[in-house]
Each structure stands twice: as structure tokens, then as C-alpha cells.
Amino acid sequence: MRRHPRRGEAGGQVSRPSKPEAGPPSERGAEVGRRIGVGLMHGLWKPRVLGAWRVPATGPLILAVNHTHNVDGPMVMGVAPRPTHFLIKKEAFIGPLDPFLTGIGQVKVDRHGVDRTAISRALAVLDQGGVLGIFPEGTRGEGDFASLRAGLAYFAVRGGAPVLPVAVLGSSERRGRLMKGLPPLRSRVDVVFGDPFDAGDGSGRRTRAALDEATLRIQKQLTAHLENARRLTGR
């Protein structure tokens, strides 16, 4: 049986970026992160971006990204036309990465329970008309959207935000020679943006059954987008 997170309470303005509990993620910080991503991703690899024009210029939005490699999140941050706040596992917030990731507007989440602080901060992103990035599979895997967690449906329905599928292809095909944990330097990574869609049924229901139905609806859309992205890129 799926468990769905319950609504948390959104905080006020950010007073100290190093303390995520103080308020919603920084939009300015996310824009800084986007600019850093542009330089790094285009400097280290050769991103080929398809369909970026489909990203709405304003309004709340959820980017649902397949996940096969650690570089997938930074890659999307660096090629998306809008600054993105990703939900990132708390294990990544270690040492100097903690204040850095928080400073660029990313959201720390505990995947092993109902993290109400993370839920509150993610909803605050959508309430303010921002872009929330989610790996709906919950962790790295085949990246085929075969197993989706219910959290994406919750944020889409509760936040009233359309979901836009994103396929990252090529990040895990080969290992680099100099940095074996990363794709080969200057290799091509394809990022394909799909069409945004509404996950809900229009009724506004937030029941468990409604969220389960939304999850199935999302999975169908994401799987179709991934298949289309593979045809377009030949990967």
C-alpha cells in the first residue's frame, strides 16, 4: 500500500541559506545554480537539448526526470531555461556540499520517512510559481520510469502544477577514463523535454485513490515520453 505525505506548513522568507528549515528555497540561489550548471555541463560535456521551448516561461512547474547517473540533476539544471529546485537525498548534503546545495536553492529530503520539512519547502517552491525537479523513481536505476513513487503525484495535485517529463540519455552509457564515476569528457548527453500535462483528473480530489490514479496517469505519460525521446535521439 502506498503512503502519501501529508501537507506541511510553509515557512516565511529565507533568513539564513544554511538552515533550510528557515523558509522556502532561494529563487536567486537557484538561478546562481543554473548559471554554474551552464558553465560546467557545457564545459565538461556536449549537451544536446531538445524541446526546451516546451518549458512554460512562468508559473509553477514540476520537471519529472529519469535517473541513471548522478550527473542527471546538474545536467538538467544547466540546460533548463528556468532555475530549478531539485529534491535531493539528504545523504548528498555532506561537508561543504551542505551549505552549497542549500545556497543554490536545492531541497534536502529524507527518503526513509515522511519528511514534512522537505514537503513544506517543495510546496513553497510551487506556491511561489517556481520549478520543482523530481526524480520520480526515487533513486538511480534503469531510468525507465518503471517504478514511480507517489510523491510526484502528491506535489502535482496538491501544488496545482503541471508535470513536464524530461529524459536524460547517454549519461550512463560509458565511464570516463580520467574520472570513472562520470561520463567521458566531451561526450554527448541528450536532454529531451516533453509536453507539460496535468496529473489530476480535474476534480481537485486529494484522496489516496485520486493520488494512485494520478500516479498511473503520470507513469503512462513519462514512459511514452521516454520512448519518444529514444526514437528522436537514436539511444
GICORDA-V459534 format. One record per run of one state. SS is the DSSP state (hx for helix, st for strand, lp for the rest). FROM is the first residue (numbers start at 1). LEN is the number of residues. If there is no record, write none. Layout:
BEGIN
ss:SS from:FROM len:LEN
ss:SS from:FROM len:LEN
END
This chain:
BEGIN
ss:lp from:1 len:19
ss:hx from:20 len:3
ss:lp from:23 len:4
ss:hx from:27 len:18
ss:lp from:45 len:1
ss:st from:46 len:5
ss:lp from:51 len:1
ss:hx from:52 len:3
ss:lp from:55 len:6
ss:st from:61 len:5
ss:lp from:66 len:5
ss:hx from:71 len:9
ss:lp from:80 len:4
ss:st from:84 len:6
ss:hx from:90 len:3
ss:lp from:93 len:3
ss:hx from:96 len:8
ss:lp from:104 len:3
ss:st from:107 len:3
ss:lp from:110 len:6
ss:hx from:116 len:12
ss:lp from:128 len:3
ss:st from:131 len:4
ss:lp from:135 len:16
ss:hx from:151 len:9
ss:lp from:160 len:2
ss:st from:162 len:8
ss:lp from:170 len:18
ss:st from:188 len:10
ss:lp from:198 len:10
ss:hx from:208 len:26
ss:lp from:234 len:2
END
